[in-house]
Amino acid sequence: MRSLFVIVFLYLGLGVAQAAPLDAVGRITVDGSPSCTGSLIAPDLVLTAAHCVLDLRTGQMLKVERLSFGVGWQGEDHRAYRTVIRAIVHPHYQSANNGSADKLRRDLALLKLSTPIPRGTVKTLGFAKRARVGEKLRIPTFLSGRAVAPQSCHAITRDIGVLVTSCLVDYGHSGAPILRMTDDGAQIVSVVAAKGRSDGRDISLGAALQDELAMLFDQYKQTP
């Protein structure tokens, strides 16, 4: 990946009520304040960005009792809300290695919820194969208190495990899924790690899945 990217991590800044256009996409809060976005991938498991569960000043893991997750936002209310009891970060994620491709492609974390969200309440998201250059993608978009259709964008390049897209993201979108839309519904191809600029245009940068996701799940299984 070329070094000219201007990287901005998208932690905090969701000051208004949010609503996800896909029920499985929800809001992560820290001490009750909005911080990041996450995807429900199992009734009790949320996929998000690693930097969303770290203290950005110290690089240390946030205490899980400070974290919560809500889905199915409807104005000020939500369909399901859970506290977090475990947070697992990719084993090779390095919080201090700012802007590097290694950091971006490993910017992944899993949150285990206090109790499962019933499948009849929210349909979980699955995964797709890596995005192809030029492929149309979508990313959930939020607009003060109501859901709007996911914005359309496309994959620009896929250098060394980092997916660069034309999707427009802003603060609070860290951890959001970058989606492939199929006849069977939405599937996750990447997770928003940061925004940036390249060649005079705004871009988003997504963490890799595939091998990196497998390592994250292995870490989850090995961590009590």
C-alpha positions, 0 to 999 in steps of 0.5 A: 500500500502506498505511504501517501494515505492520510489515516484517521481512526474513527473512534468516538463521535456519534453524538446523536441517536443512531439507527442501522439499516441492517438489524445486525449492525449496531452501536458500541458504547463506552460508559454509555457514550457512543463510540464505534459500530459492530456486527452481530455474527452470532447471537452472543458475538459481535465483530468490530475493530480492535482499536474500539476496545482499547484506550487510545492513550495507553493502548491498554484494553478497556475494562469490559464492564465499560462496554455495551452493544445495542442493535435495532435502533429506532430513534432513541430506543433499540430492539436489543441491548447487552453488556459485554463480558469478554473482549478479544483483540487480534493476537498480532494487533499493535496499537502503537504502529500507527497507519501501518498496513499490518495494523490496519489489516489486523484491526479486529476484535470480538465482543462476547455479550452477556446473554444471546440476542434471540435469532428471531429478534435480529438476523446475524451477518455471515462472511463472504470471500474477499472483495474484487477490485471494482466490485460494488460494496455497501456500508451501513450509513447512519442519519440522526435517529433513523435508518437510511439505505446503505451507501453504495461504493466500490473496492479500489484496491486490496494491497497486502490485506487491506481493502481500500474502498470509495465508501465514505465513513466518519467518526463512529464508523470504526468496526462497521461491516463493509458488505457484499449484497447477495440474493441471500442478503448481506455478507461481510467482506471487511471491517472499517478500520480507518478513513483516509485520503489518496490522490485527492479523494476520500477513502476508507480502509478495511481490515482483512478477514480470511486468515486474520479472522481465523487467527482472531477466532483461535484467540477467542477459543483459547482465551477464557 
